[in-house]
Amino acid sequence: MELFFREKGQGNKTIIIVHGLYGSSDNWISVAGEFEDQYRVILIDQRNHGRSPHNDVHSYEAMAEDLRSLMEKLSIDKAILIGHSMGGKTIMRFSLKYPEMVEKMIVVDIAPKSYRSFSNYAEITANHKKIIDELMAVDLSKFKSRNEIDQALKDAFPAKRLRAFLMKNLKRRKDGRYLWQINFEALKNNMDEIMDGFSELNKPDRKIPETIFIRGEKSPYIQDDDTLVINKFFPGSQVITIPDAGHWIHAEKQDIFVKTVKYFLDS
C-alpha cells in the first residue's frame, strides 16, 4: 500500500514517526519540528487513517509491510523509528521482521502484549468498539459546523480532550459537508487483531536494534511487570517514565518527551 506521508528536514539520518489508533501524521508535526534541524523526518498516515488508502485488512503484519514499502520507495535503507500506541506495535512488528532496517527504536506507551481485555480509567481505551459505533452513528449530513458536531458528541465523550482528538479525523468536503477520513468499519472488524500482542514465533533470530520504551506516569498501558514481556522480545530495553503524563505523552509533555528522545539518540 502506498501510504501518505509528510517530510521535514534534510539530515543524513532519517526518523520515521508512526501514529496510533485514531491518529494521523498531523498529530506529530510539532514534535517533528524539534528534530528537523538534524534529521530527515518522515511522518506517515497508517492505512485506514488520515490521507492513506483504506483497506479491509488492518493487521500489524500489513502495517509493517506498508512501512517497508515506503522505506524502499524513499530509498531509506535504515531509519530511527518512533511509534505511539498502535504505531508502537507497528514498529515493533517491523523491527522483529526487519531488524537490519532499524537503527534505533522509540516505542511510546505500549507494550508487546495483548490488550484484548484491557479496560481501565483511560477513557480512550475503555471500549474501542463502542467508540467506533458512537462515531459511526453520527449523521454528519445534519451538521453545518464543527462546533455542532462537538456538541453532538458530548454525551458519548464528555472529555473535551478526547473529543478534540477524535474530531481531528473530520474533514470538510468542497460542498460543505463533513466526513470521517478514518475507516471505522475496517478498524471495528479488525479490533481483536489491533489489540493483540505478539507470539513467540515473532522473536527475531538476529540482533534487535537498541530500543527504549517511554511511558506516561498516569497511563496504564505499560505496567511495571510488563518489563518481562518487553525484555523477552527486546532484551536490554529501558523503560522510561515521564512524570505527570498520560497516554498522549508527546502532546501532554512535549518538551520532556523530545529531550528524552534526543538524549537516547545522542547516546
Residue pairs with C-beta under 8 A, 6 or more apart in sequence:
1 47
1 52
1 53
1 55
1 62
1 65
1 66
1 69
2 53
2 69
2 70
2 73
3 44
3 45
3 46
3 47
3 52
3 53
3 66
3 67
3 69
3 70
4 25
4 44
4 45
4 50
4 51
4 52
5 25
5 42
5 43
5 44
5 45
5 70
6 25
6 26
6 29
6 32
6 42
6 43
7 40
7 41
7 42
7 43
8 29
8 32
8 33
8 35
8 36
8 40
8 41
8 43
9 32
9 35
9 36
9 37
9 38
9 39
9 40
9 41
10 40
11 36
11 37
11 38
11 39
11 40
12 40
13 38
13 39
13 40
13 79
13 80
13 103
14 39
14 40
14 41
14 42
14 76
14 78
14 79
14 80
15 32
15 35
15 39
15 40
15 41
15 42
15 79
15 80
15 81
15 82
16 41
16 42
16 43
16 44
16 67
16 70
16 71
16 76
16 79
16 80
16 81
16 82
17 25
17 28
17 31
17 32
17 41
17 42
17 43
17 44
17 82
17 83
17 87
18 44
18 46
18 67
18 81
18 82
18 83
18 84
18 87
18 88
18 90
18 91
19 25
19 27
19 28
19 43
19 44
19 45
19 46
19 49
19 50
19 84
19 86
19 87
20 83
20 84
20 85
20 86
20 87
20 88
20 110
21 85
21 86
21 128
21 187
21 194
22 49
22 124
22 165
22 166
22 169
22 182
23 49
23 84
23 85
23 86
23 87
23 165
23 168
24 45
24 49
24 50
24 51
24 168
24 169
24 181
25 43
25 44
25 45
25 50
26 43
26 50
26 168
27 168
27 251
28 43
28 250
29 43
30 254
31 250
31 254
31 257
31 258
32 41
32 43
34 254
34 258
34 262
35 41
35 258
35 261
35 262
39 80
42 70
42 74
42 76
42 79
44 52
44 67
44 70
45 51
45 52
46 52
46 63
46 66
46 86
46 87
46 90
47 53
47 54
47 55
47 57
47 58
47 62
47 63
47 66
48 54
48 55
48 58
48 182
48 183
48 186
48 187
49 169
49 181
49 182
49 183
50 169
50 181
50 182
51 181
54 183
54 186
55 62
55 183
55 186
56 186
56 189
57 186
57 190
58 183
58 186
58 187
58 189
58 190
58 193
58 194
59 190
59 193
60 89
60 90
60 93
60 193
60 198
61 93
63 90
63 93
64 90
64 93
64 94
64 97
64 98
67 90
67 91
67 94
68 94
68 98
68 101
71 77
71 79
71 101
77 101
78 100
78 101
78 102
78 103
79 101
79 102
79 103
80 102
80 103
80 104
80 105
80 106
80 265
81 91
81 94
81 95
81 102
81 104
81 105
81 106
82 91
82 105
82 106
82 108
82 261
83 89
83 90
83 91
83 92
83 105
83 106
83 107
83 108
83 110
84 108
84 109
84 110
84 248
84 249
84 250
85 108
85 109
85 110
85 221
85 247
86 110
86 194
87 108
88 107
88 108
88 109
88 110
89 110
89 112
91 102
91 105
91 107
92 105
92 107
92 112
92 198
92 233
92 234
93 198
93 202
94 101
94 102
95 102
95 105
95 204
95 208
95 209
95 211
96 198
96 202
96 203
96 204
96 208
96 233
97 202
97 204
99 204
99 206
99 207
99 208
99 209
100 206
102 209
103 209
104 209
104 210
104 211
104 264
104 265
105 209
105 210
105 211
105 212
105 234
106 211
106 212
106 214
106 261
106 264
107 211
107 212
107 213
107 214
108 213
108 214
108 249
108 250
109 214
109 215
109 216
109 219
109 221
109 222
109 247
109 249
110 221
110 222
111 213
111 221
111 222
111 223
111 226
111 229
111 230
112 197
112 198
112 229
112 230
112 232
112 233
112 234
113 197
113 226
113 229
114 195
114 196
114 197
115 125
115 195
115 196
115 197
115 221
116 192
116 195
116 196
118 125
118 195
119 125
119 126
119 127
120 126
120 220
121 220
122 219
122 220
122 221
122 246
122 247
123 157
123 159
123 162
124 131
124 162
124 165
124 247
125 220
125 221
125 247
128 187
128 191
128 194
128 195
129 188
129 191
131 157
131 166
132 184
132 187
132 188
132 191
133 188
134 153
134 156
134 157
135 153
135 166
135 180
135 184
136 180
136 184
136 185
136 188
138 149
138 152
138 153
140 149
140 170
140 177
140 178
140 179
140 180
141 177
143 149
143 152
143 178
144 176
146 167
146 170
146 178
149 167
149 170
149 178
150 163
150 167
153 163
153 166
153 167
154 163
157 163
157 166
165 248
169 180
169 181
169 182
170 178
170 179
170 180
170 181
171 178
171 179
171 180
171 181
172 178
172 179
173 179
187 194
197 229
198 233
202 233
203 232
203 233
208 233
208 234
208 235
210 236
211 234
211 236
211 237
212 237
212 238
212 239
212 240
212 260
212 264
213 222
213 230
213 237
213 238
213 239
213 240
214 239
214 240
214 241
214 242
214 249
214 257
214 260
214 261
215 221
215 222
215 239
215 240
215 241
215 242
215 249
216 241
216 242
216 245
216 246
216 247
216 248
216 249
216 252
216 253
217 241
217 242
217 243
217 244
217 245
218 244
218 245
218 246
219 245
219 246
219 247
219 249
221 247
222 230
222 239
226 239
227 239
230 237
230 239
231 237
240 260
242 249
242 253
242 256
242 257
242 260
243 253
243 256
244 253
245 252
245 253
245 256
245 257
246 252
249 257
250 257
